[in-house]
Amino acid sequence: MYPVIFLGAVYNFVGFPMKLSDDDSFLTWTGIVIPLFAALASLSVAIVSVVIASQARNIAKSSEAARVNAESDRVNFEQQLRFDAALKDLYVGISQRIEALRAHDAGVRANMLNLGRGGPGVAVPAHPPVSSLLALIAAARLDAQENEPLDLLESVAAYANDVAQAGGPTPEPETRDEREHRAEREVDSWGRLLNYVDEWRHSGTDTRESILSEMEAARK
């Protein structure tokens, strides 16, 4: 509508004779000049309205993008909190296994000492199972959705299985020194696993890959 009014006013202004009599001055202002300025003002208002509407759309898009990013950051933060909690449980599980192995070793030592003295011996506890630790690893997988945490847990599970098998049933025959060295190696292996996981958590991507490679080499 505004362009039509503007073009009509321009046409009337251009098509009007260049020289106007004094009697026609009033008609010139009322018929051409005033409508022309009115059309220009209306066109300016329309342009400003379009610009404001465009800016409003851009602001709305920016606000929506910021909202989406904030929601994504919140989800990632909560996911990291849950995974960190699972890692804390894993830390505790590894430390508990180390303590259980030490208690088992102390029981074996006491039994061997009594037998050496001709006594009846003591009840030797069974070798601590690794099932509870594997359960913690499996539980941590529920809170690991990215590739890096999943790769870590896969390596931890493989490492735990290998260490548990290496420290499994007592081979026969085995001297006391051999048994003690085997027990110490298993405890040391679990301690290294604890350090591997802790270092992985506080490292960047490149360092994490080297840590997993080191874990793989330690299994062989």
Rosetta constraint file for C-alpha pairs under 8 A:
AtomPair CA 1 CA 5 HARMONIC 6.47 0.50
AtomPair CA 2 CA 6 HARMONIC 6.15 0.50
AtomPair CA 2 CA 39 HARMONIC 6.40 0.50
AtomPair CA 2 CA 42 HARMONIC 6.26 0.50
AtomPair CA 2 CA 43 HARMONIC 5.94 0.50
AtomPair CA 2 CA 46 HARMONIC 7.98 0.50
AtomPair CA 3 CA 7 HARMONIC 6.00 0.50
AtomPair CA 3 CA 39 HARMONIC 7.65 0.50
AtomPair CA 3 CA 43 HARMONIC 7.02 0.50
AtomPair CA 4 CA 8 HARMONIC 6.01 0.50
AtomPair CA 5 CA 9 HARMONIC 6.13 0.50
AtomPair CA 5 CA 35 HARMONIC 7.87 0.50
AtomPair CA 5 CA 39 HARMONIC 5.89 0.50
AtomPair CA 6 CA 10 HARMONIC 6.23 0.50
AtomPair CA 6 CA 35 HARMONIC 7.87 0.50
AtomPair CA 6 CA 36 HARMONIC 6.24 0.50
AtomPair CA 6 CA 39 HARMONIC 4.68 0.50
AtomPair CA 6 CA 40 HARMONIC 6.60 0.50
AtomPair CA 6 CA 43 HARMONIC 7.74 0.50
AtomPair CA 7 CA 11 HARMONIC 6.07 0.50
AtomPair CA 8 CA 12 HARMONIC 6.16 0.50
AtomPair CA 9 CA 13 HARMONIC 6.09 0.50
AtomPair CA 9 CA 32 HARMONIC 5.84 0.50
AtomPair CA 9 CA 33 HARMONIC 7.81 0.50
AtomPair CA 9 CA 35 HARMONIC 6.07 0.50
AtomPair CA 9 CA 36 HARMONIC 5.05 0.50
AtomPair CA 9 CA 39 HARMONIC 7.47 0.50
AtomPair CA 10 CA 14 HARMONIC 6.02 0.50
AtomPair CA 10 CA 32 HARMONIC 7.79 0.50
AtomPair CA 10 CA 36 HARMONIC 6.62 0.50
AtomPair CA 11 CA 15 HARMONIC 5.78 0.50
AtomPair CA 12 CA 16 HARMONIC 5.92 0.50
AtomPair CA 12 CA 32 HARMONIC 6.20 0.50
AtomPair CA 13 CA 32 HARMONIC 5.56 0.50
AtomPair CA 13 CA 33 HARMONIC 7.38 0.50
AtomPair CA 20 CA 24 HARMONIC 5.98 0.50
AtomPair CA 20 CA 25 HARMONIC 6.62 0.50
AtomPair CA 21 CA 25 HARMONIC 6.60 0.50
AtomPair CA 24 CA 28 HARMONIC 6.14 0.50
AtomPair CA 25 CA 29 HARMONIC 6.43 0.50
AtomPair CA 26 CA 30 HARMONIC 6.14 0.50
AtomPair CA 27 CA 31 HARMONIC 5.47 0.50
AtomPair CA 27 CA 32 HARMONIC 7.77 0.50
AtomPair CA 28 CA 32 HARMONIC 5.43 0.50
AtomPair CA 28 CA 33 HARMONIC 6.53 0.50
AtomPair CA 29 CA 33 HARMONIC 4.78 0.50
AtomPair CA 29 CA 34 HARMONIC 5.66 0.50
AtomPair CA 30 CA 34 HARMONIC 5.63 0.50
AtomPair CA 30 CA 35 HARMONIC 7.19 0.50
AtomPair CA 31 CA 35 HARMONIC 6.55 0.50
AtomPair CA 32 CA 36 HARMONIC 5.92 0.50
AtomPair CA 33 CA 37 HARMONIC 6.26 0.50
AtomPair CA 34 CA 38 HARMONIC 6.05 0.50
AtomPair CA 35 CA 39 HARMONIC 5.92 0.50
AtomPair CA 36 CA 40 HARMONIC 6.18 0.50
AtomPair CA 37 CA 41 HARMONIC 6.02 0.50
AtomPair CA 38 CA 42 HARMONIC 6.06 0.50
AtomPair CA 39 CA 43 HARMONIC 6.02 0.50
AtomPair CA 40 CA 44 HARMONIC 6.08 0.50
AtomPair CA 41 CA 45 HARMONIC 6.19 0.50
AtomPair CA 42 CA 46 HARMONIC 6.21 0.50
AtomPair CA 43 CA 47 HARMONIC 6.20 0.50
AtomPair CA 44 CA 48 HARMONIC 6.11 0.50
AtomPair CA 45 CA 49 HARMONIC 6.05 0.50
AtomPair CA 46 CA 50 HARMONIC 6.25 0.50
AtomPair CA 47 CA 51 HARMONIC 6.22 0.50
AtomPair CA 48 CA 52 HARMONIC 6.08 0.50
AtomPair CA 49 CA 53 HARMONIC 6.05 0.50
AtomPair CA 50 CA 54 HARMONIC 6.12 0.50
AtomPair CA 51 CA 55 HARMONIC 6.18 0.50
AtomPair CA 52 CA 56 HARMONIC 6.05 0.50
AtomPair CA 53 CA 57 HARMONIC 6.23 0.50
AtomPair CA 54 CA 58 HARMONIC 6.28 0.50
AtomPair CA 55 CA 59 HARMONIC 6.11 0.50
AtomPair CA 56 CA 60 HARMONIC 6.10 0.50
AtomPair CA 57 CA 61 HARMONIC 6.14 0.50
AtomPair CA 58 CA 62 HARMONIC 6.11 0.50
AtomPair CA 59 CA 63 HARMONIC 6.04 0.50
AtomPair CA 60 CA 64 HARMONIC 6.13 0.50
AtomPair CA 61 CA 65 HARMONIC 6.09 0.50
AtomPair CA 62 CA 66 HARMONIC 6.08 0.50
AtomPair CA 63 CA 67 HARMONIC 6.10 0.50
AtomPair CA 64 CA 68 HARMONIC 6.15 0.50
AtomPair CA 65 CA 69 HARMONIC 6.13 0.50
AtomPair CA 66 CA 70 HARMONIC 6.00 0.50
AtomPair CA 67 CA 71 HARMONIC 6.13 0.50
AtomPair CA 68 CA 72 HARMONIC 6.15 0.50
AtomPair CA 69 CA 73 HARMONIC 6.08 0.50
AtomPair CA 70 CA 74 HARMONIC 6.11 0.50
AtomPair CA 71 CA 75 HARMONIC 6.21 0.50
AtomPair CA 72 CA 76 HARMONIC 6.14 0.50
AtomPair CA 73 CA 77 HARMONIC 5.99 0.50
AtomPair CA 74 CA 78 HARMONIC 6.17 0.50
AtomPair CA 75 CA 79 HARMONIC 6.05 0.50
AtomPair CA 76 CA 80 HARMONIC 6.09 0.50
AtomPair CA 77 CA 81 HARMONIC 6.24 0.50
AtomPair CA 78 CA 82 HARMONIC 6.30 0.50
AtomPair CA 79 CA 83 HARMONIC 6.26 0.50
AtomPair CA 79 CA 143 HARMONIC 6.85 0.50
AtomPair CA 79 CA 144 HARMONIC 7.89 0.50
AtomPair CA 80 CA 84 HARMONIC 6.00 0.50
AtomPair CA 81 CA 85 HARMONIC 6.19 0.50
AtomPair CA 82 CA 86 HARMONIC 6.34 0.50
AtomPair CA 82 CA 143 HARMONIC 6.14 0.50
AtomPair CA 83 CA 87 HARMONIC 6.22 0.50
AtomPair CA 83 CA 140 HARMONIC 6.54 0.50
AtomPair CA 83 CA 143 HARMONIC 5.23 0.50
AtomPair CA 83 CA 144 HARMONIC 6.25 0.50
AtomPair CA 84 CA 88 HARMONIC 6.18 0.50
AtomPair CA 85 CA 89 HARMONIC 6.42 0.50
AtomPair CA 86 CA 90 HARMONIC 6.27 0.50
AtomPair CA 86 CA 136 HARMONIC 7.55 0.50
AtomPair CA 86 CA 139 HARMONIC 7.24 0.50
AtomPair CA 86 CA 140 HARMONIC 5.03 0.50
AtomPair CA 86 CA 143 HARMONIC 7.45 0.50
AtomPair CA 87 CA 91 HARMONIC 6.12 0.50
AtomPair CA 87 CA 140 HARMONIC 6.93 0.50
AtomPair CA 88 CA 92 HARMONIC 6.32 0.50
AtomPair CA 89 CA 93 HARMONIC 6.08 0.50
AtomPair CA 89 CA 136 HARMONIC 6.95 0.50
AtomPair CA 90 CA 94 HARMONIC 6.15 0.50
AtomPair CA 90 CA 133 HARMONIC 7.20 0.50
AtomPair CA 90 CA 136 HARMONIC 5.89 0.50
AtomPair CA 90 CA 137 HARMONIC 6.81 0.50
AtomPair CA 91 CA 95 HARMONIC 6.27 0.50
AtomPair CA 91 CA 194 HARMONIC 6.39 0.50
AtomPair CA 92 CA 96 HARMONIC 6.04 0.50
AtomPair CA 93 CA 97 HARMONIC 6.24 0.50
AtomPair CA 93 CA 132 HARMONIC 7.62 0.50
AtomPair CA 93 CA 133 HARMONIC 5.74 0.50
AtomPair CA 93 CA 136 HARMONIC 7.31 0.50
AtomPair CA 94 CA 98 HARMONIC 6.33 0.50
AtomPair CA 94 CA 133 HARMONIC 6.86 0.50
AtomPair CA 94 CA 190 HARMONIC 6.61 0.50
AtomPair CA 94 CA 191 HARMONIC 7.82 0.50
AtomPair CA 94 CA 194 HARMONIC 6.72 0.50
AtomPair CA 95 CA 99 HARMONIC 6.31 0.50
AtomPair CA 95 CA 191 HARMONIC 7.85 0.50
AtomPair CA 95 CA 194 HARMONIC 7.95 0.50
AtomPair CA 96 CA 100 HARMONIC 6.09 0.50
AtomPair CA 97 CA 101 HARMONIC 6.11 0.50
AtomPair CA 97 CA 128 HARMONIC 7.30 0.50
AtomPair CA 97 CA 130 HARMONIC 7.80 0.50
AtomPair CA 97 CA 133 HARMONIC 7.84 0.50
AtomPair CA 98 CA 102 HARMONIC 6.27 0.50
AtomPair CA 98 CA 187 HARMONIC 5.78 0.50
AtomPair CA 98 CA 190 HARMONIC 6.75 0.50
AtomPair CA 98 CA 191 HARMONIC 7.61 0.50
AtomPair CA 99 CA 103 HARMONIC 6.18 0.50
AtomPair CA 100 CA 104 HARMONIC 6.08 0.50
AtomPair CA 100 CA 128 HARMONIC 6.35 0.50
AtomPair CA 101 CA 105 HARMONIC 6.07 0.50
AtomPair CA 101 CA 127 HARMONIC 7.43 0.50
AtomPair CA 101 CA 128 HARMONIC 6.53 0.50
AtomPair CA 101 CA 183 HARMONIC 7.59 0.50
AtomPair CA 101 CA 187 HARMONIC 6.98 0.50
AtomPair CA 102 CA 106 HARMONIC 6.15 0.50
AtomPair CA 102 CA 187 HARMONIC 7.80 0.50
AtomPair CA 103 CA 107 HARMONIC 6.26 0.50
AtomPair CA 104 CA 108 HARMONIC 6.30 0.50
AtomPair CA 104 CA 124 HARMONIC 7.34 0.50
AtomPair CA 104 CA 125 HARMONIC 5.90 0.50
AtomPair CA 104 CA 126 HARMONIC 7.28 0.50
AtomPair CA 104 CA 127 HARMONIC 6.62 0.50
AtomPair CA 104 CA 128 HARMONIC 7.49 0.50
AtomPair CA 105 CA 109 HARMONIC 6.14 0.50
AtomPair CA 105 CA 180 HARMONIC 7.86 0.50
AtomPair CA 105 CA 183 HARMONIC 7.04 0.50
AtomPair CA 106 CA 110 HARMONIC 6.18 0.50
AtomPair CA 107 CA 111 HARMONIC 6.19 0.50
AtomPair CA 107 CA 122 HARMONIC 7.66 0.50
AtomPair CA 107 CA 123 HARMONIC 7.55 0.50
AtomPair CA 107 CA 124 HARMONIC 5.40 0.50
AtomPair CA 107 CA 125 HARMONIC 6.59 0.50
AtomPair CA 108 CA 112 HARMONIC 6.15 0.50
AtomPair CA 108 CA 124 HARMONIC 5.68 0.50
AtomPair CA 108 CA 125 HARMONIC 7.76 0.50
AtomPair CA 109 CA 113 HARMONIC 6.10 0.50
AtomPair CA 110 CA 114 HARMONIC 6.27 0.50
AtomPair CA 110 CA 121 HARMONIC 7.59 0.50
AtomPair CA 110 CA 122 HARMONIC 6.97 0.50
AtomPair CA 111 CA 115 HARMONIC 6.19 0.50
AtomPair CA 111 CA 121 HARMONIC 4.80 0.50
AtomPair CA 111 CA 122 HARMONIC 4.96 0.50
AtomPair CA 111 CA 123 HARMONIC 7.10 0.50
AtomPair CA 111 CA 124 HARMONIC 6.63 0.50
AtomPair CA 112 CA 116 HARMONIC 6.05 0.50
AtomPair CA 112 CA 121 HARMONIC 7.08 0.50
AtomPair CA 113 CA 117 HARMONIC 6.39 0.50
AtomPair CA 113 CA 121 HARMONIC 7.71 0.50
AtomPair CA 114 CA 118 HARMONIC 6.32 0.50
AtomPair CA 114 CA 119 HARMONIC 4.88 0.50
AtomPair CA 114 CA 120 HARMONIC 6.62 0.50
AtomPair CA 114 CA 121 HARMONIC 4.82 0.50
AtomPair CA 114 CA 122 HARMONIC 7.36 0.50
AtomPair CA 115 CA 119 HARMONIC 5.16 0.50
AtomPair CA 115 CA 120 HARMONIC 6.31 0.50
AtomPair CA 115 CA 121 HARMONIC 5.25 0.50
AtomPair CA 127 CA 168 HARMONIC 7.23 0.50
AtomPair CA 127 CA 169 HARMONIC 7.71 0.50
AtomPair CA 130 CA 134 HARMONIC 6.34 0.50
AtomPair CA 130 CA 160 HARMONIC 7.74 0.50
AtomPair CA 130 CA 161 HARMONIC 7.83 0.50
AtomPair CA 130 CA 164 HARMONIC 6.56 0.50
AtomPair CA 131 CA 135 HARMONIC 6.15 0.50
AtomPair CA 132 CA 136 HARMONIC 6.49 0.50
AtomPair CA 133 CA 137 HARMONIC 6.45 0.50
AtomPair CA 134 CA 138 HARMONIC 6.21 0.50
AtomPair CA 134 CA 157 HARMONIC 6.65 0.50
AtomPair CA 134 CA 160 HARMONIC 7.66 0.50
AtomPair CA 135 CA 139 HARMONIC 6.11 0.50
AtomPair CA 136 CA 140 HARMONIC 6.17 0.50
AtomPair CA 137 CA 141 HARMONIC 6.51 0.50
AtomPair CA 137 CA 153 HARMONIC 6.41 0.50
AtomPair CA 137 CA 156 HARMONIC 7.68 0.50
AtomPair CA 137 CA 157 HARMONIC 6.73 0.50
AtomPair CA 138 CA 142 HARMONIC 7.08 0.50
AtomPair CA 139 CA 143 HARMONIC 7.44 0.50
AtomPair CA 140 CA 144 HARMONIC 6.49 0.50
AtomPair CA 140 CA 153 HARMONIC 7.65 0.50
AtomPair CA 141 CA 145 HARMONIC 7.74 0.50
AtomPair CA 141 CA 150 HARMONIC 6.58 0.50
AtomPair CA 141 CA 153 HARMONIC 6.95 0.50
AtomPair CA 144 CA 149 HARMONIC 5.64 0.50
AtomPair CA 144 CA 150 HARMONIC 5.94 0.50
AtomPair CA 145 CA 149 HARMONIC 7.30 0.50
AtomPair CA 145 CA 150 HARMONIC 7.04 0.50
AtomPair CA 146 CA 150 HARMONIC 6.47 0.50
AtomPair CA 147 CA 151 HARMONIC 6.01 0.50
AtomPair CA 148 CA 152 HARMONIC 6.26 0.50
AtomPair CA 149 CA 153 HARMONIC 6.27 0.50
AtomPair CA 150 CA 154 HARMONIC 6.14 0.50
AtomPair CA 151 CA 155 HARMONIC 6.25 0.50
AtomPair CA 152 CA 156 HARMONIC 6.11 0.50
AtomPair CA 152 CA 197 HARMONIC 7.84 0.50
AtomPair CA 152 CA 212 HARMONIC 6.95 0.50
AtomPair CA 153 CA 157 HARMONIC 6.04 0.50
AtomPair CA 154 CA 158 HARMONIC 6.32 0.50
AtomPair CA 155 CA 159 HARMONIC 6.04 0.50
AtomPair CA 155 CA 212 HARMONIC 6.79 0.50
AtomPair CA 155 CA 215 HARMONIC 7.23 0.50
AtomPair CA 155 CA 216 HARMONIC 7.26 0.50
AtomPair CA 156 CA 160 HARMONIC 5.99 0.50
AtomPair CA 156 CA 193 HARMONIC 7.50 0.50
AtomPair CA 157 CA 161 HARMONIC 6.18 0.50
AtomPair CA 158 CA 162 HARMONIC 6.29 0.50
AtomPair CA 159 CA 163 HARMONIC 6.17 0.50
AtomPair CA 159 CA 193 HARMONIC 7.84 0.50
AtomPair CA 159 CA 215 HARMONIC 7.17 0.50
AtomPair CA 159 CA 216 HARMONIC 7.54 0.50
AtomPair CA 159 CA 219 HARMONIC 6.17 0.50
AtomPair CA 160 CA 164 HARMONIC 6.01 0.50
AtomPair CA 160 CA 190 HARMONIC 7.88 0.50
AtomPair CA 161 CA 165 HARMONIC 6.16 0.50
AtomPair CA 162 CA 166 HARMONIC 6.11 0.50
AtomPair CA 162 CA 219 HARMONIC 6.62 0.50
AtomPair CA 163 CA 167 HARMONIC 6.21 0.50
AtomPair CA 163 CA 186 HARMONIC 6.46 0.50
AtomPair CA 163 CA 189 HARMONIC 6.83 0.50
AtomPair CA 163 CA 190 HARMONIC 7.64 0.50
AtomPair CA 163 CA 219 HARMONIC 7.73 0.50
AtomPair CA 164 CA 168 HARMONIC 5.91 0.50
AtomPair CA 164 CA 186 HARMONIC 7.76 0.50
AtomPair CA 166 CA 186 HARMONIC 7.52 0.50
AtomPair CA 167 CA 182 HARMONIC 6.80 0.50
AtomPair CA 167 CA 183 HARMONIC 6.91 0.50
AtomPair CA 167 CA 186 HARMONIC 5.92 0.50
AtomPair CA 170 CA 174 HARMONIC 7.53 0.50
AtomPair CA 170 CA 179 HARMONIC 7.72 0.50
AtomPair CA 174 CA 178 HARMONIC 6.02 0.50
AtomPair CA 174 CA 179 HARMONIC 6.36 0.50
AtomPair CA 175 CA 179 HARMONIC 6.23 0.50
AtomPair CA 176 CA 180 HARMONIC 6.14 0.50
AtomPair CA 177 CA 181 HARMONIC 6.11 0.50
AtomPair CA 178 CA 182 HARMONIC 6.09 0.50
AtomPair CA 179 CA 183 HARMONIC 6.18 0.50
AtomPair CA 180 CA 184 HARMONIC 6.15 0.50
AtomPair CA 181 CA 185 HARMONIC 6.09 0.50
AtomPair CA 182 CA 186 HARMONIC 6.34 0.50
AtomPair CA 183 CA 187 HARMONIC 6.32 0.50
AtomPair CA 184 CA 188 HARMONIC 6.06 0.50
AtomPair CA 185 CA 189 HARMONIC 6.05 0.50
AtomPair CA 186 CA 190 HARMONIC 6.39 0.50
AtomPair CA 187 CA 191 HARMONIC 6.27 0.50
AtomPair CA 188 CA 192 HARMONIC 6.19 0.50
AtomPair CA 189 CA 193 HARMONIC 6.28 0.50
AtomPair CA 190 CA 194 HARMONIC 6.34 0.50
AtomPair CA 191 CA 195 HARMONIC 6.46 0.50
AtomPair CA 192 CA 196 HARMONIC 6.07 0.50
AtomPair CA 193 CA 197 HARMONIC 6.27 0.50
AtomPair CA 193 CA 215 HARMONIC 7.87 0.50
AtomPair CA 194 CA 198 HARMONIC 6.25 0.50
AtomPair CA 195 CA 199 HARMONIC 5.99 0.50
AtomPair CA 196 CA 200 HARMONIC 6.05 0.50
AtomPair CA 196 CA 211 HARMONIC 6.63 0.50
AtomPair CA 196 CA 215 HARMONIC 7.40 0.50
AtomPair CA 197 CA 201 HARMONIC 6.23 0.50
AtomPair CA 198 CA 202 HARMONIC 6.66 0.50
AtomPair CA 199 CA 203 HARMONIC 6.16 0.50
AtomPair CA 199 CA 211 HARMONIC 7.82 0.50
AtomPair CA 200 CA 204 HARMONIC 7.85 0.50
AtomPair CA 200 CA 207 HARMONIC 7.50 0.50
AtomPair CA 200 CA 208 HARMONIC 5.25 0.50
AtomPair CA 200 CA 211 HARMONIC 6.62 0.50
AtomPair CA 203 CA 207 HARMONIC 5.84 0.50
AtomPair CA 203 CA 208 HARMONIC 6.01 0.50
AtomPair CA 204 CA 208 HARMONIC 6.02 0.50
AtomPair CA 205 CA 209 HARMONIC 6.41 0.50
AtomPair CA 206 CA 210 HARMONIC 6.67 0.50
AtomPair CA 207 CA 211 HARMONIC 6.24 0.50
AtomPair CA 208 CA 212 HARMONIC 6.33 0.50
AtomPair CA 209 CA 213 HARMONIC 6.25 0.50
AtomPair CA 210 CA 214 HARMONIC 6.14 0.50
AtomPair CA 211 CA 215 HARMONIC 6.23 0.50
AtomPair CA 212 CA 216 HARMONIC 6.19 0.50
AtomPair CA 213 CA 217 HARMONIC 6.23 0.50
AtomPair CA 214 CA 218 HARMONIC 6.15 0.50
AtomPair CA 215 CA 219 HARMONIC 6.52 0.50
AtomPair CA 216 CA 220 HARMONIC 7.03 0.50
